[in-house]
Protein backbone atom coordinates (compact mmCIF):
# COMPACT_ATOMS: atom_id res chain seq x y z
CA UNK A 1 0.00 0.00 0.00
CA UNK A 2 1.24 3.47 -0.82
CA UNK A 3 0.24 5.60 2.19
CA UNK A 4 0.07 9.38 2.32
CA UNK A 5 0.16 11.19 5.66
CA UNK A 6 -0.73 14.76 6.55
CA UNK A 7 1.78 17.42 7.58
CA UNK A 8 0.67 17.14 11.20
CA UNK A 9 1.14 13.36 11.20
CA UNK A 10 4.57 13.63 9.59
CA UNK A 11 5.71 16.33 12.02
CA UNK A 12 4.66 14.22 15.00
CA UNK A 13 6.43 11.13 13.64
CA UNK A 14 9.60 13.13 12.91
CA UNK A 15 9.61 14.56 16.43
CA UNK A 16 9.25 11.10 17.96
CA UNK A 17 12.07 9.73 15.83
CA UNK A 18 14.41 12.69 16.35
CA UNK A 19 14.05 12.26 20.11
CA UNK A 20 15.75 8.87 19.74
CA UNK A 21 18.48 9.93 17.30
CA UNK A 22 21.56 12.16 17.46
CA UNK A 23 20.87 15.74 16.35
CA UNK A 24 20.90 16.19 12.58
CA UNK A 25 20.62 12.49 11.74
CA UNK A 26 17.23 12.80 10.05
CA UNK A 27 18.33 15.65 7.79
CA UNK A 28 21.47 13.74 6.82
CA UNK A 29 19.41 10.70 5.88
CA UNK A 30 17.09 12.81 3.76
CA UNK A 31 19.94 14.73 2.12
CA UNK A 32 21.83 11.56 1.23
CA UNK A 33 18.74 10.05 -0.37
CA UNK A 34 18.13 13.28 -2.27
CA UNK A 35 21.72 13.47 -3.52
CA UNK A 36 21.64 9.87 -4.73
CA UNK A 37 18.34 10.46 -6.53
CA UNK A 38 19.68 13.56 -8.31
CA UNK A 39 22.83 11.70 -9.37
CA UNK A 40 20.71 8.82 -10.67
CA UNK A 41 18.58 11.24 -12.67
CA UNK A 42 21.67 12.82 -14.22
CA UNK A 43 23.42 9.51 -14.84
CA UNK A 44 26.39 10.66 -12.72
CA UNK A 45 27.41 13.63 -10.59
CA UNK A 46 30.83 14.29 -12.10
CA UNK A 47 30.92 17.28 -14.40
CA UNK A 48 27.23 18.09 -13.99
CA UNK A 49 25.91 21.56 -13.18
CA UNK A 50 23.45 21.62 -10.30
CA UNK A 51 21.52 24.71 -9.17
CA UNK A 52 19.88 24.74 -5.75
CA UNK A 53 16.93 27.05 -5.04
CA UNK A 54 17.09 27.34 -1.27
CA UNK A 55 14.55 28.65 1.19
CA UNK A 56 14.97 29.28 4.89
CA UNK A 57 13.47 25.99 6.14
CA UNK A 58 14.57 22.39 6.54
CA UNK A 59 13.91 21.60 2.86
CA UNK A 60 16.54 24.20 2.05
CA UNK A 61 18.86 22.44 4.47
CA UNK A 62 18.19 19.11 2.77
CA UNK A 63 19.01 20.70 -0.60
CA UNK A 64 22.26 22.25 0.70
CA UNK A 65 23.55 19.04 2.26
CA UNK A 66 22.59 17.10 -0.88
CA UNK A 67 24.42 19.75 -2.92
CA UNK A 68 27.51 19.23 -0.77
CA UNK A 69 27.29 15.48 -1.38
CA UNK A 70 27.06 16.08 -5.15
CA UNK A 71 29.92 18.62 -5.09
CA UNK A 72 32.20 16.10 -3.39
CA UNK A 73 31.51 13.79 -6.32
CA UNK A 74 32.54 16.27 -8.95
CA UNK A 75 29.39 18.27 -9.64
CA UNK A 76 29.47 22.02 -10.00
CA UNK A 77 26.93 23.22 -7.45
CA UNK A 78 25.57 26.71 -6.87
CA UNK A 79 22.86 27.72 -4.40
CA UNK A 80 20.51 30.67 -4.87
CA UNK A 81 19.07 31.84 -1.54
CA UNK A 82 15.55 32.96 -2.41
CA UNK A 83 14.43 33.73 1.15
CA UNK A 84 17.34 35.87 2.34
CA UNK A 85 18.58 33.23 4.81
CA UNK A 86 19.26 29.52 4.85
CA UNK A 87 20.27 26.59 7.04
CA UNK A 88 23.68 27.54 8.45
CA UNK A 89 25.01 24.00 8.73
CA UNK A 90 23.98 23.28 5.15
CA UNK A 91 25.63 26.44 3.88
CA UNK A 92 28.86 25.55 5.65
CA UNK A 93 28.78 22.00 4.28
CA UNK A 94 28.27 23.24 0.71
CA UNK A 95 31.11 25.77 1.00
CA UNK A 96 33.44 23.13 2.46
CA UNK A 97 32.67 20.84 -0.49
CA UNK A 98 33.50 23.55 -3.04
CA UNK A 99 29.97 24.68 -3.81
CA UNK A 100 29.08 28.32 -4.36
CA UNK A 101 26.34 30.65 -3.21
CA UNK A 102 25.03 33.28 -5.61
CA UNK A 103 22.11 35.52 -6.44
CA UNK A 104 19.44 34.74 -9.05
CA UNK A 105 20.64 35.93 -12.45
CA UNK A 106 20.80 34.99 -16.11
CA UNK A 107 23.36 32.18 -16.40
CA UNK A 108 25.82 31.81 -19.26
CA UNK A 109 25.56 28.04 -18.97
CA UNK A 110 22.25 26.48 -18.11
CA UNK A 111 22.32 23.96 -15.26
CA UNK A 112 21.59 20.31 -15.90
CA UNK A 113 19.09 20.22 -13.05
CA UNK A 114 17.42 22.54 -10.57
CA UNK A 115 16.79 21.32 -7.02
CA UNK A 116 13.70 22.93 -5.49
CA UNK A 117 14.30 23.46 -1.78
CA UNK A 118 12.27 26.66 -1.54
CA UNK A 119 9.34 25.71 0.72
CA UNK A 120 8.90 22.78 3.09
CA UNK A 121 5.77 20.80 3.88
CA UNK A 122 4.73 23.36 6.47
CA UNK A 123 4.68 26.24 3.98
CA UNK A 124 1.55 27.95 2.73
CA UNK A 125 0.44 27.31 -0.87
CA UNK A 126 1.85 29.64 -3.48
CA UNK A 127 5.30 31.16 -3.98
CA UNK A 128 6.83 34.53 -3.17
CA UNK A 129 7.90 36.79 -6.00
CA UNK A 130 11.59 36.07 -5.39
CA UNK A 131 11.05 32.36 -5.99
CA UNK A 132 8.85 32.98 -9.05
CA UNK A 133 11.53 35.17 -10.61
CA UNK A 134 14.27 32.64 -9.88
CA UNK A 135 12.27 29.85 -11.47
CA UNK A 136 11.62 31.96 -14.56
CA UNK A 137 15.39 32.34 -15.06
CA UNK A 138 15.80 28.56 -15.39
CA UNK A 139 12.57 27.75 -17.22
CA UNK A 140 12.85 24.51 -19.18
CA UNK A 141 15.50 22.95 -16.92
CA UNK A 142 14.37 19.70 -15.21
CA UNK A 143 13.43 20.28 -11.58
CA UNK A 144 13.85 17.89 -8.67
CA UNK A 145 11.52 18.87 -5.81
CA UNK A 146 12.60 18.28 -2.24
CA UNK A 147 9.79 16.43 -0.43
CA UNK A 148 6.99 18.28 -2.30
CA UNK A 149 6.94 20.82 -5.14
CA UNK A 150 7.10 24.25 -3.53
CA UNK A 151 3.80 26.11 -3.62
CA UNK A 152 1.34 23.20 -3.64
CA UNK A 153 -1.04 22.48 -0.77
CA UNK A 154 0.49 19.39 0.80
CA UNK A 155 -2.58 18.06 2.63
CA UNK A 156 -5.25 18.71 -0.01
CA UNK A 157 -3.53 18.40 -3.39
CA UNK A 158 -4.73 21.87 -4.36
CA UNK A 159 -2.65 24.41 -6.31
CA UNK A 160 -4.24 27.80 -5.63
CA UNK A 161 -1.18 29.86 -6.55
CA UNK A 162 2.19 29.76 -8.35
CA UNK A 163 4.01 26.50 -7.76
CA UNK A 164 6.90 24.38 -8.95
CA UNK A 165 6.34 21.74 -11.63
CA UNK A 166 8.88 18.99 -11.03
CA UNK A 167 10.19 16.16 -13.20
CA UNK A 168 11.05 14.22 -10.04
CA UNK A 169 9.95 14.64 -6.44
CA UNK A 170 12.09 13.04 -3.75
CA UNK A 171 10.04 12.65 -0.59
CA UNK A 172 11.04 11.37 2.84
CA UNK A 173 9.54 8.86 5.25
CA UNK A 174 6.10 8.63 3.68
CA UNK A 175 4.07 10.01 0.82
CA UNK A 176 1.94 13.09 1.31
CA UNK A 177 -1.57 13.60 -0.15
CA UNK A 178 -0.26 16.04 -2.78
CA UNK A 179 1.80 13.22 -4.31
CA UNK A 180 -1.38 11.30 -5.15
CA UNK A 181 -4.21 13.84 -5.43
CA UNK A 182 -4.63 16.06 -8.47
CA UNK A 183 -4.00 18.77 -9.44
CA UNK A 184 -0.88 18.84 -7.23
CA UNK A 185 0.07 15.27 -8.19
CA UNK A 186 0.52 16.46 -11.77
CA UNK A 187 3.18 18.89 -10.52
CA UNK A 188 5.18 16.15 -8.80
CA UNK A 189 6.41 14.19 -11.81
CA UNK A 190 7.81 10.84 -10.75
CA UNK A 191 7.76 10.44 -6.96
CA UNK A 192 10.68 8.68 -5.25
CA UNK A 193 10.33 7.75 -1.57
CA UNK A 194 13.40 7.74 0.67
CA UNK A 195 13.08 5.65 3.84
CA UNK A 196 14.30 7.66 6.82
CA UNK A 197 12.81 5.42 9.51
CA UNK A 198 9.42 7.05 10.17
CA UNK A 199 7.25 3.94 9.74
CA UNK A 200 7.06 2.87 13.43
CA UNK A 201 5.83 6.33 14.42
CA UNK A 202 3.27 6.89 11.67
CA UNK A 203 -0.48 6.42 12.35
CA UNK A 204 -3.09 5.22 9.86
CA UNK A 205 -3.00 7.31 6.70
CA UNK A 206 -6.06 9.30 5.55
CA UNK A 207 -5.05 8.89 1.90
CA UNK A 208 -3.63 5.76 0.30
CA UNK A 209 -3.19 4.03 -3.02
CA UNK A 210 -3.49 0.32 -3.77
CA UNK A 211 -0.53 -1.55 -5.21
CA UNK A 212 -0.82 -4.80 -7.22
CA UNK A 213 -0.28 -7.00 -4.15
CA UNK A 214 -3.05 -5.17 -2.29
CA UNK A 215 -5.50 -5.71 -5.14
CA UNK A 216 -4.54 -9.37 -5.40
CA UNK A 217 -5.15 -9.83 -1.67
CA UNK A 218 -8.62 -8.26 -1.90
CA UNK A 219 -9.79 -10.29 -4.92
CA UNK A 220 -12.07 -13.26 -4.21
CA UNK A 221 -11.31 -15.96 -6.76
CA UNK A 222 -13.79 -18.87 -6.80
CA UNK A 223 -13.11 -22.01 -4.81
CA UNK A 224 -13.70 -25.60 -5.92
CA UNK A 225 -17.25 -25.65 -4.51
CA UNK A 226 -18.38 -22.32 -5.95
CA UNK A 227 -20.95 -21.95 -8.72
CA UNK A 228 -22.53 -19.08 -10.61
CA UNK A 229 -24.77 -18.03 -7.74
CA UNK A 230 -22.21 -18.23 -4.94
CA UNK A 231 -19.72 -16.25 -7.02
CA UNK A 232 -22.14 -13.31 -7.09
CA UNK A 233 -24.86 -12.09 -9.44
CA UNK A 234 -24.71 -8.51 -10.68
CA UNK A 235 -27.67 -6.78 -12.30
CA UNK A 236 -27.48 -3.90 -14.78
CA UNK A 237 -30.19 -1.29 -15.29
CA UNK A 238 -28.63 1.00 -17.88
CA UNK A 239 -29.04 2.22 -21.44
CA UNK A 240 -32.08 3.41 -23.35
CA UNK A 241 -33.33 3.67 -26.90
CA UNK A 242 -31.49 6.99 -27.13
CA UNK A 243 -28.25 5.66 -25.57
CA UNK A 244 -28.14 1.90 -26.17
CA UNK A 245 -24.34 1.87 -26.16
CA UNK A 246 -24.23 2.87 -22.49
CA UNK A 247 -26.18 -0.25 -21.59
CA UNK A 248 -23.92 -2.46 -23.70
CA UNK A 249 -20.77 -0.99 -22.17
CA UNK A 250 -22.09 -1.27 -18.61
CA UNK A 251 -22.90 -4.93 -19.27
CA UNK A 252 -19.46 -5.47 -20.80
CA UNK A 253 -17.83 -4.18 -17.61
CA UNK A 254 -20.10 -6.30 -15.42
CA UNK A 255 -19.39 -9.36 -17.59
CA UNK A 256 -15.63 -9.11 -17.12
CA UNK A 257 -15.64 -12.54 -15.47
CA UNK A 258 -15.38 -11.59 -11.81
CA UNK A 259 -19.05 -12.26 -10.98
CA UNK A 260 -20.77 -15.59 -11.63
CA UNK A 261 -23.75 -14.16 -13.51
CA UNK A 262 -24.92 -10.91 -15.09
CA UNK A 263 -28.57 -9.93 -15.43
CA UNK A 264 -29.85 -7.13 -17.65
CA UNK A 265 -33.13 -5.32 -16.99
CA UNK A 266 -34.12 -2.39 -19.16
CA UNK A 267 -35.26 -1.18 -22.57
CA UNK A 268 -36.38 -4.09 -24.79
CA UNK A 269 -34.39 -2.94 -27.80
CA UNK A 270 -31.25 -2.62 -25.66
CA UNK A 271 -31.92 -6.03 -24.09
CA UNK A 272 -31.97 -7.60 -27.55
CA UNK A 273 -28.63 -6.05 -28.40
CA UNK A 274 -27.19 -7.15 -25.06
CA UNK A 275 -28.18 -10.76 -25.72
CA UNK A 276 -26.57 -10.61 -29.16
CA UNK A 277 -23.31 -9.23 -27.81
CA UNK A 278 -23.32 -11.20 -24.53
CA UNK A 279 -25.32 -14.44 -24.85
CA UNK A 280 -24.35 -15.41 -21.29
CA UNK A 281 -26.31 -12.45 -19.84
CA UNK A 282 -29.80 -13.29 -18.57
CA UNK A 283 -32.89 -11.33 -17.55
CA UNK A 284 -34.55 -10.30 -14.31
CA UNK A 285 -34.00 -12.17 -11.07
CA UNK A 286 -32.23 -11.92 -7.72
CA UNK A 287 -28.91 -10.13 -7.60
CA UNK A 288 -26.24 -9.32 -5.04
CA UNK A 289 -25.50 -5.89 -6.56
CA UNK A 290 -26.98 -3.46 -9.08
CA UNK A 291 -25.40 -1.06 -11.57
CA UNK A 292 -27.79 1.77 -12.50
CA UNK A 293 -27.86 4.93 -14.55
CA UNK A 294 -25.52 4.98 -17.54
CA UNK A 295 -27.48 6.26 -20.54
CA UNK A 296 -30.72 5.72 -18.67
CA UNK A 297 -32.23 9.04 -19.73
CA UNK A 298 -35.71 9.80 -18.46
CA UNK A 299 -36.14 6.30 -17.03
CA UNK A 300 -33.06 6.54 -14.78
CA UNK A 301 -35.04 7.67 -11.75
CA UNK A 302 -37.45 4.73 -11.97
CA UNK A 303 -34.62 2.27 -12.52
CA UNK A 304 -32.80 3.66 -9.48
CA UNK A 305 -35.90 3.32 -7.30
CA UNK A 306 -36.39 -0.27 -8.42
CA UNK A 307 -32.77 -1.14 -7.70
CA UNK A 308 -32.77 0.49 -4.28
CA UNK A 309 -35.98 -1.34 -3.37
CA UNK A 310 -34.03 -4.61 -3.56
CA UNK A 311 -31.89 -3.50 -0.62
CA UNK A 312 -28.61 -4.68 -2.15
CA UNK A 313 -25.40 -2.70 -2.79
CA UNK A 314 -25.81 -0.45 -5.82
CA UNK A 315 -23.48 1.44 -8.14
CA UNK A 316 -25.16 4.73 -9.10
CA UNK A 317 -23.81 6.40 -12.23
CA UNK A 318 -24.56 9.13 -14.77
CA UNK A 319 -28.29 9.92 -15.20
CA UNK A 320 -29.25 8.20 -11.95
CA UNK A 321 -27.07 10.53 -9.89
CA UNK A 322 -29.54 13.37 -10.39
CA UNK A 323 -32.24 11.32 -8.66
CA UNK A 324 -30.40 10.70 -5.39
CA UNK A 325 -31.94 12.06 -2.23
CA UNK A 326 -29.24 13.34 0.15
CA UNK A 327 -31.59 12.82 3.08
CA UNK A 328 -31.90 9.11 2.32
CA UNK A 329 -28.27 8.10 1.88
CA UNK A 330 -27.28 4.47 2.28
CA UNK A 331 -23.84 3.11 3.19
CA UNK A 332 -24.10 0.34 0.58
CA UNK A 333 -24.17 2.76 -2.38
CA UNK A 334 -21.23 3.60 -4.64
CA UNK A 335 -21.63 6.86 -6.55
CA UNK A 336 -19.44 7.28 -9.64
CA UNK A 337 -19.62 10.89 -10.88
CA UNK A 338 -17.11 12.72 -13.05
CA UNK A 339 -16.26 16.30 -12.08
CA UNK A 340 -19.18 17.80 -14.01
CA UNK A 341 -21.71 15.44 -12.44
CA UNK A 342 -20.33 16.00 -8.96
CA UNK A 343 -20.49 19.75 -9.52
CA UNK A 344 -24.18 19.45 -10.39
CA UNK A 345 -24.82 17.29 -7.32
CA UNK A 346 -23.11 19.81 -5.02
CA UNK A 347 -24.37 22.88 -6.92
CA UNK A 348 -20.92 24.31 -7.57
CA UNK A 349 -18.92 25.05 -10.71
CA UNK A 350 -17.05 22.21 -12.39
CA UNK A 351 -13.83 24.23 -12.23
CA UNK A 352 -14.19 24.39 -8.45
CA UNK A 353 -14.47 20.60 -8.21
CA UNK A 354 -11.44 20.10 -10.45
CA UNK A 355 -9.40 22.56 -8.38
CA UNK A 356 -10.38 20.98 -5.02
CA UNK A 357 -10.97 17.35 -5.85
CA UNK A 358 -10.29 15.79 -2.46
CA UNK A 359 -12.41 18.39 -0.69
CA UNK A 360 -15.45 17.86 -2.91
CA UNK A 361 -15.18 14.06 -2.96
CA UNK A 362 -15.14 14.06 0.84
CA UNK A 363 -18.01 16.55 0.99
CA UNK A 364 -20.17 14.35 -1.25
CA UNK A 365 -19.30 11.14 0.60
CA UNK A 366 -20.29 12.75 3.89
CA UNK A 367 -23.47 14.28 2.48
CA UNK A 368 -24.76 11.06 0.92
CA UNK A 369 -23.31 8.77 3.58
CA UNK A 370 -21.70 6.42 1.08
CA UNK A 371 -18.63 5.77 -1.06
CA UNK A 372 -18.01 8.35 -3.79
CA UNK A 373 -15.80 7.61 -6.79
CA UNK A 374 -14.71 10.91 -8.33
CA UNK A 375 -13.47 9.91 -11.77
CA UNK A 376 -10.43 11.61 -13.22
CA UNK A 377 -6.76 11.19 -14.10
CA UNK A 378 -6.25 10.02 -10.52
CA UNK A 379 -9.67 8.73 -9.47
CA UNK A 380 -10.57 9.29 -5.81
CA UNK A 381 -12.52 6.63 -3.89
CA UNK A 382 -13.75 8.27 -0.70
CA UNK A 383 -15.65 7.04 2.34
CA UNK A 384 -18.03 9.10 4.50
CA UNK A 385 -15.32 9.37 7.19
CA UNK A 386 -12.98 11.00 4.66
CA UNK A 387 -10.56 8.14 4.13
CA UNK A 388 -9.61 8.06 0.48
CA UNK A 389 -7.94 5.71 -1.95
CA UNK A 390 -6.40 7.15 -5.08
CA UNK A 391 -6.33 5.13 -8.30
CA UNK A 392 -3.05 5.73 -10.08
CA UNK A 393 -3.43 3.05 -12.77
CA UNK A 394 -4.64 4.05 -16.20
CA UNK A 395 -3.54 5.85 -19.34
CA UNK A 396 -4.50 9.21 -20.86
CA UNK A 397 -6.11 7.19 -23.68
CA UNK A 398 -8.75 6.13 -21.12
CA UNK A 399 -10.29 9.59 -21.42
CA UNK A 400 -12.77 8.33 -24.02
CA UNK A 401 -16.55 8.13 -24.33
CA UNK A 402 -18.06 5.18 -22.50
CA UNK A 403 -15.10 4.44 -20.24
CA UNK A 404 -17.17 5.39 -17.19
CA UNK A 405 -19.94 3.00 -18.23
CA UNK A 406 -17.44 0.14 -18.26
CA UNK A 407 -16.05 1.24 -14.89
CA UNK A 408 -19.48 1.12 -13.27
CA UNK A 409 -19.98 -2.42 -14.53
CA UNK A 410 -16.60 -3.60 -13.26
CA UNK A 411 -17.21 -2.09 -9.82
CA UNK A 412 -20.65 -3.73 -9.75
CA UNK A 413 -19.12 -7.12 -10.55
CA UNK A 414 -16.59 -6.79 -7.72
CA UNK A 415 -19.35 -5.58 -5.39
CA UNK A 416 -21.40 -8.67 -6.20
CA UNK A 417 -18.54 -10.93 -5.08
CA UNK A 418 -19.03 -9.69 -1.52
CA UNK A 419 -16.41 -6.99 -0.99
CA UNK A 420 -17.57 -3.98 0.99
CA UNK A 421 -18.31 -0.86 -1.09
CA UNK A 422 -14.98 0.90 -0.40
CA UNK A 423 -12.88 -2.15 -1.26
CA UNK A 424 -15.05 -3.01 -4.25
CA UNK A 425 -14.88 0.50 -5.67
CA UNK A 426 -11.12 0.71 -5.06
CA UNK A 427 -10.42 -2.66 -6.64
CA UNK A 428 -12.80 -2.06 -9.55
CA UNK A 429 -11.25 1.32 -10.32
CA UNK A 430 -7.71 -0.10 -10.12
CA UNK A 431 -8.56 -3.01 -12.42
CA UNK A 432 -10.28 -0.69 -14.89
CA UNK A 433 -7.18 1.50 -15.16
CA UNK A 434 -4.78 -1.42 -15.34
CA UNK A 435 -6.87 -3.13 -18.04
CA UNK A 436 -6.91 0.06 -20.10
CA UNK A 437 -3.13 0.35 -19.88
CA UNK A 438 -2.73 -3.28 -20.89
CA UNK A 439 -4.96 -3.18 -23.96
CA UNK A 440 -3.79 0.27 -25.07
CA UNK A 441 -0.13 -0.77 -25.28
CA UNK A 442 0.79 2.90 -25.46
CA UNK A 443 -1.72 3.77 -28.18
CA UNK A 444 -5.39 4.73 -28.54
CA UNK A 445 -8.28 2.61 -27.32
CA UNK A 446 -12.06 2.77 -27.22
CA UNK A 447 -14.11 1.97 -24.13
CA UNK A 448 -15.35 -1.37 -25.47
CA UNK A 449 -11.83 -2.76 -25.39
CA UNK A 450 -11.25 -2.11 -21.70
CA UNK A 451 -13.51 -4.79 -20.23
CA UNK A 452 -11.69 -7.46 -22.23
CA UNK A 453 -8.42 -6.60 -20.49
CA UNK A 454 -9.68 -7.18 -16.97
CA UNK A 455 -9.35 -10.97 -17.11
CA UNK A 456 -5.68 -10.79 -18.13
CA UNK A 457 -4.91 -8.31 -15.35
CA UNK A 458 -6.63 -10.49 -12.76
CA UNK A 459 -4.83 -13.59 -14.04
CA UNK A 460 -1.45 -11.89 -13.64
CA UNK A 461 -2.33 -10.61 -10.16
CA UNK A 462 -3.41 -14.02 -8.92
CA UNK A 463 -0.36 -15.71 -10.43
CA UNK A 464 1.87 -13.39 -8.42
CA UNK A 465 0.15 -14.12 -5.09
CA UNK A 466 2.36 -15.93 -2.57
Order of alpha helices (4+ residues) and beta strands (2+ residues): beta-alpha-alpha-beta-alpha-beta-alpha-beta-beta-alpha-beta-beta-alpha-beta-beta-alpha-beta-alpha-beta-alpha-beta-alpha-beta-beta-alpha-alpha-alpha-beta-beta-beta-alpha-alpha-alpha
